[in-house]
Amino acid sequence: MTTTAIHRFRRFSRAVTREVGALDDSFLGRGRPLGAARVLNAIGHGREDVADIRDYLNLDSGLMSRLLRSLEEEGLVATKPHPQDGRRRVAQLTAAGRREFAAYEDLSNARAETFLSGQHGTEALLAAMDLIATVIGRQDIAIEAVDPASDDARFCLEAYYAELAERFEEGFEVSLSRDPDAADMRRPHGTFLVASSDGLPVGCVGLKGNGSRMGEVKRLWVAPHARGIGLGKRLMRAVEDEARALSMQVLRLDTNRALPEAYALYKRDGWTEIDRFNDDPYPDHFFEKRLDAEATA
């Protein structure tokens, strides 16, 4: 690593520290430092389990306890034993805490809007922010099954379709593909998985089934700022686990020649190229993977 690279990293870190007010005694002028404000924010956004909040913010137990105690003393937070596990605690906002959370939300949104409105090339700046935030938080990316008609799923699918339209020589029209509405990617026949980085959808993959031992993997997409960190492989592993849970033994998928990174992933990940198995107008390559053989290997 060069001295220049290290200097640039440290310069960036100092700039972010100043911009977010990490060293301020009164973050956003509300009378408490950033640490306490972040705990309040986490609770306000639905994280109540104290251990979960501590892990999310990467805090040690002692600091977490001190921050919670300070918020309790202000009358903003109340803690109590976890209803299913007396060894754990949950934290909830009081009425005053909800008002303070709302004030922080308004101030934070206004600060972001002021900063972004004064910049040229806002989309490029936001793309850089997405890249940095995703790389830093790559260990915390969660993969969960969702309804393919949900907002997060539609966000991913629309971005996926737009990218295909741009990359395919003949363009892409989802209505011409198989199962354009992803209707068969729901339990009990299939599933649809979305990867999220701190609430932002960054990838997806679908599993299409019909109740038989065979399924089809569809709609694998990873956001450009989340590529290169192994998320595509994680999504494929997750969808294979879902297939096993649905008693599927064979999976198939297809891809277009304009997606060489997808082709390379499937080849590396143990998929076997086979003859065409559908009449979809877009794919050039067809693959199969036997999960039963893999399980006994």
Helices and strands as residue ranges (DSSP letters): H 3-20, G 27-29, H 34-44, H 50-57, H 61-73, E 77-81, E 89-93, H 95-117, H 122-136, G 138-140, E 142-145, H 151-167, G 174-176, E 191-197, E 200-209, E 214-222, G 224-226, H 231-245, E 250-255, H 260-268, E 272-274, E 285-290, H 291-296
